[in-house]
Amino acid sequence: MVPGKKESEQANGDELGWQTLTFAGTGKKSTGKKTQGAFADGVYRIRSVLTNKSLVPNGSAQLASAESGTKSSEWWRFENLGDGDYIITNTETGEVIQTGDDLYAQGTVFETADRTNALNQRFAFLSLGDGVYRIISTINSHAIDIMNGKTEDATPIIQWKYNGNTCQKWIIETRAQAGLPDLEEPISEKYWHSLTFDNETDGFTSENAKAAGTYTLQDSYHRQVKKHCIWMAQPISF
């Protein structure tokens, strides 16, 4: 904090937490309660205040913009990690948003990749009022930004120190707000790992019947065939 400068006079507050840091001084042990984030866990669209375009993966493992409503990949699943940080997972690809290799440089393009829960895959949503947010990378406090404020489709999405420009402001929408039905809930990895089979030869069985033939297990949410989930079922008698 600059001496003599009031907290309310700070325009940006780039160092997350400093403007709101307080000490309770209760002497009581923390209960470890989950921190309430800006959004409940669920599916959302991230739309630019400047261009009205949505954040989408561009097919080359990078983040870009696209006209809202034109791509099914514009929907993202927000998951609060319990401390106000979020993992943002694309509902179509199953990959998460992350800061690129040059973690601290301004202008680094955001990527999509497999989830690792690393700091470069964590983000915070800070309200600017009127339903508008800036989205801040946990690892470096840089904001999600549209490169050079361009309005064309496929414009790269980069990180930049927050400066209040409109290209760093975002509207977060639910599918209901967009007039769309909810997406099917994903089948978790925990669920897939819990599945059991008699063996790889006999395949699926129950108390009274079994399926014959060759089958694959497919995650209907990500449309991905799970690894090691191809099974051959043979007829048997009970």
N, C-alpha and C positions, 0 to 999 in steps of 0.2 A: 504494500500500500504506500503510495507517495505521501510523505508528511504534509499534513494540512489539507489533503484532498479527501473529500467525503466519499464514502463507498458508492453513494448514489450517483456521483459524478463520473464514475468509470463507465466508459461507453461499451467496452467489449467484455472485460472480465475473462480473458483467455485462460488464465490459470484456474482450472475447475476447482471449486470448493472454497477458494480463498474469500470470496465475498460472503459466504454463508457459514464459515467455520465458527463454531461455538463450542464451549466446554460446559457440560452440565454440572460437574463438580459434585455429583451425588454420592460418590464413594461406593456405588452399587455396581456389581458385575453386569456387563452387557448380556442381554438374553439372546442375542444373535438373531433377532427377528429380521425377516426379509424386508428390504427397503422397497417402499412403494415407488415404482418407476412412473414415467409419464403415461405409459400405456399398459393395459392388461395384455397378457400373452394372447396372441391371436394373429390373424392374417390381415395385412394392410397394404395399401398402395402408397408409394412415396412420390408426390407430385410437386414439381417446381412452381414456386410463386411467379418466377420470371417468365417461364415459357409454357407453363401448363402441361409440360411433358413429364413422363414417368421415368423412374430409374429402372433399367433392365440390364441383364447380362447380355453382352453383344455377340456371344458365340465364340469369342476368342479369349475367354477367361478375364474379361475386363468389364467395367461398369460404364454404361452409356445412357443416353436419353432416347426416348421414343414417344410418339404421339400417344397420349393416354387413351386407353380402350382398344388399341390396335394389336397388342401382344399379350398372350396369356402369361408370359414371364414377368409381367409388371407387378405381380403379387408376391409379398414377402411375409414370412412368419417371424414375428417378434417373440423373443424369449428373454424374460428378465432373469438374470443370473443370481438375483437376490441382493445385489448391492446397487441396483439402479443402472448397471451396465446391461446392454442387450447384445445378443447374438441375432443377426438378421439373415435368415435363410430363405433362399428362393424356393417357392413352392413347386416350380417346374423342374429345376435342375438338382435341387437338394444341396447346392453349394451355398456358402456364406460369403458375405461381403468382408473383404479384408484390405488393409493398407498394403500397397505394393512393397517390393524389396527395399527401395530407398525410403525407409520408414519416416524419416524426419524432414525430408526435403519438400519444400512447397512445389506443387505441380505434379507430384507423383500420382499416377492414375490408380484408382481403386480397382481391385481385382475381385474375382470370385474363385473360391477354392474349397476343398474339403474342410470340414470343421475340425479344429484342433483345440479350440477354447483359448488360444494364445491372445495376448493383449492386443495384437494388431487386428483381431477379429471382434473387438468389443467396442460398442458405441453408446453414447448418451444422447438423449433428446432433451434439449433445453428450450422451454417455451419462450416465445417472443410476444405472446399475446395474440388474441384474435384467431386462435387455431393454427398459428404459424410456429415452426420450430427451426432451430439450427441443430444439425446432427454433428456431434463431435467425436473424433477418434479418441479412445481412452489412452492409447499409447503415446500420443503426442499433442493432444488438444487441438489439432487442426480440424477445420470444418469441411464437410462435404460440399463441393463447389462445382459449378458448371464451367468447363474450361473457357476462359475469355468471355464468358457470358453469352456464348453463341446460342442461337435458337434453333439450329438445324437438328434433325434427327441424327442419331449416332454420334453426337458430340460427346467426347470423353468426359467422365466425371473424375475430378481430381481433388486433392486435399490442398487447403490453403489456410493460412492464418485468418481467423474470423475478423472481418472488417465491416460487417453490417450491410454489405451489398446484397441486392435482391437475389443474385445468383447463388447465394448461400442460405436461402430461406425455403422451407419446405412445408407442404401441407400433407398430413397423414390421414388417409381415408380408409374406412372399413369397406367391405364388399356390400354391406347393407346400404351404406351411404352412396355407393355407386349404383345401387339398384340391382345388385347381383346376389345370387344365392351363396350360402356358405360353401366353402370347399370341403371335400371329404377329409376327415381327420387322417393324418399320416399314421402308418403302422410303425411303431418305434423299433429301434434296433434291439431294445431290451425284449420286446415281444418276439422278434425273429429268433433271438438267441434262446428263448424259452421253449421253442417248438421241439418236440421229440418225435422220433420215428422208430419203428421196430429195427430197421437197418436199411442200408442203401439198396438192398435188393427187394425187400418186401414192400417198402414204401408206406403209404397211408393205410392204417387199419383202425377199426373201431371194435366194439364188443361184438357186433353182429354182422359187419360187412367190411369190405375194403374196395378200393378203386384199382382197376387194372389199367395198365398203360404207362406211358411216360409223361411226366408232369414237370412243370417248373413253377417255383414260387416267385411271384412278382409283387413288388411293392406297388399297390394300385395308386398310391399318392404320388410317388416319384416316377412311376412307370419304369422302374428298374428291376431287372432280375437279380435277386440276391445271390451272392457268391455261395457256392457249395450247396445249392438248393435244387439240383436236378436229380430226380429220383425215378427209378423204374419200379412199377408196381406189377406183381405177378398174381394171377388168380390163385386163391387158396380156398379150401373148404373148411367149414366150421362144424 
